[in-house]
Every structure is written in C-alpha cells, then in structure tokens.
C-alpha cells in the first residue's frame, strides 16, 4: 500500500456546506431510488422534500449520521485523515490522540504465516451496544427537538447512517437488541 500518494478528495473545491449537502445526498441515495420520484428537492429542516407523483403531498427526509464520538467522525469524514495517521502524521484534535491510536501491526494468516510484518494501523476501542443505544437515543432526541413544519408534509422520515460498525446478523435480528426503552421513548417523542 502506497502511503505517500494522497487519496483524491472527491469533494475538493466544495465549501463546507456543499460537502455537507453532498454527504446528505449520498446517504439519501443509499435509502431511496430517487429516480422513482417526481421530484427530490434539497431543503432545510428536513433536508429533502420528496414527491412521489404530481399533486401528491410531499414527505420530508431528515438525514444524519451516528458516530461513536467526534474523533471517529473526523477520521471518517475528513479526507486524508486516515492516511495522515498511518503515515505518522499528527492528530487533528487533542481528543483524537487517545481515541485514534496510530500503531504498527503484524498481520498473520490462519496458519501463523506473516503476511504483513509492519503494517500501519489505527486502533480504536470497540464500542458497546449500550454506547450505541445511548448515542442513537441522543441523535433521535436532537433531531426531534429541532422542530419541523410537519403540516407541509405527509410525514417526515429520519435516516441515520450508522458508523458504529457493531456486529450484525440479519437472520438473528431482534429490535430489542438495538431499541431499548430509552431509544423507544426517543422514537415515541
């Protein structure tokens, strides 16, 4: 892996607001087949207004992302930050030093043969299910408190891109795993 060549920034030349909108649009397109709608209009509170067919009342879509903490958000959203840390560069924030541990690791295959003797890596603590639930409830409450003009829309959907990366097996999925009483209360709110 070449750590000297910077990864191209797909958002180069964009303002912070344009980057934010590009992220929101990409997340929207992960969930909805936007070509099936009569119109998809960028908006504020909620982030998008979607209309299925002409003369139908629009529905809103609010987009957000769920991170373990701000350090993980910076690591994933700031172009070149992982490469910077892999290459021995400085952390962007003092909190990142403890959370994003830049190390070198040896990678072996299942038979114990060394495949990569000195691979740069960034180690983070594995988040717990309780931390996920707490952050999810916090994000839902935060979005609920913003206030939306719900009379304009048939309904408003909240789309949350989850960066926690918890283990997930769809064949064993039970809502109780992710939605405890606190998250359910936030949803009800």
N, C-alpha and C positions, 0 to 999 in steps of 0.2 A: 504494500500500500504506500503510495507516494504522499508524504505529509508536507512536502514543500510546495506543491501546486495547490493554490487555493480553489475551493469549490466555487463555481459560479453562483452568484446570488440571483435567484430568479426574480427578486423584487428590486434589483438595482435601479436606481434612478427614481424610485417611488418615494413619496412623502410618507411619514408615519401613518397618516390617515389612509392613504392609498394602500399601504401594506395591510393595514387592519381590514380594510374592505376586501382585499384580495384573499386574505385568510378566511374571512366570513363567507365569501362566495365559494371558495373551495370546499368548505365544510357543508354549506348548503347543498352543493352538488354531490356530496357523498350520500346524502339522505334522499334528495328529490331528483327525479328526472325532469329537470327544468324545461326541456323541450316539449313536454306534455302540457305545459300551462299556457294559457292565452297570454298572460303577462307575468313577469317577475321583476319587481321594481325595488331597487335598493332604497332603504328608508332609515329612519332612526326611531327607535322605540316603537315597534320592533324593527329589527334590522332589515327585514324584507317583507314586501307585500306580494302575495301570490294570488292570482285569479285563474280558476280552472277554465271557465268559459265566459264569453261576453255576457254582461248583465248579471253575473253572479257576484255576490258579496265576497270581497277578498278575505283571505285569512292572513294572519301575521306569523312570521317566524323570527324568533329571537335566537341568536347564536352566541354561544360562549364556550370556553374551554376549561377543563378541570385538571389542574396541576397539583402535585403533591405539595409544592411550595414555589416561591418566586425563583429560586435558583434553578429548579428543573424547567421552569418556563423560559428563563433566559437561555439555558442550554439548548432547548428545542426550537426556540423562535429567533434567536439572534444568529444570522448567517455567519458561518465560520467559527462560532464559539467552540464546538467540539474539537475541531482541528486545532484551534489555538491551544486548548488544554492538552491534547495529545502531543503537540509539538513542544510542550514545556513552557508555553506562554503563561502570562499572569491571568488570574481570575478577574472578572469584570466587577465583582462586588465582594466586599469582605465576608458576607454570609456564605458566598459560594465556596470559599476555601474549605470549610468544614463539610459542606454537603456534597460538593463535586470533587472527590479525591482523585487527583491525577496520579496514576501509578503505571508501572510496567509489569506485565504478567507473562507467564509461560503457559502456552496452550498445548495440551497433550490430547491425543485421540484416546478412544476407549481401551486400547491396548497399552497405553502408557508411553507411546512414541511421541516425542516432542515435535509438534507441528510448527509452532512459532515460539522461539526461545525468548524473545524480548519484544513483546507487542505492547504499544502504548494503549492505555485504557483509562476510562473514567468510571470510578466505582461510586455507587450511591447506595444508601440504605434502602432495603426493600420496604415499601410502605405496607402498613397493615390494613386489614379490612375495616377496622374501626376508624382509622385515619381517612380512608376513602369515604365512609359513610358521613363522617363529620364534615369533610370538605364538600361533599355532594349537597348535604343539607344547607351548608353556608352559601353555596352558589345559588341554589334554588331560592332561598330566602332573599339573597341580594338582588336577584332579578325580579322577584315578586314585589319588592319594596320600591322599585323604580317608578312604577305607575305607568300604565298604558291606556290609551284611548280605546278601550275594548268595544265601545259602541260602533266603532268604524269597521270592526272585523267580525266575521262569524265566530272565530276563535283565534287564539294565539298559541302556537307551539313553541316549546323551548327545546332547542337542540344543543346538547352538550357533548363536545369532543373530549373523550376521556384519555388523559395521558398517564394514568396511574399504572397501567400495564399489569393489573392483577391477573392471576391465573384464572382462566375461564373455560369451562367445558359446557357447551350448549346443551348436550344431552343430559346434563345434571343440573340444569339451571332452575333455581327457585328464586322468586322475587325476594324472599326473606333474607337471602344472602346479602343483597345489596341495599334493600329498603328496610331499615329498622324503623322503630316507632318515631324517631326523630325525623328521618327522611320523609316518612309518610305524612307527618304533621306539616312539614315544609311544603310538600306537594298539595296537601289539603288547603293550606293557606293561600 
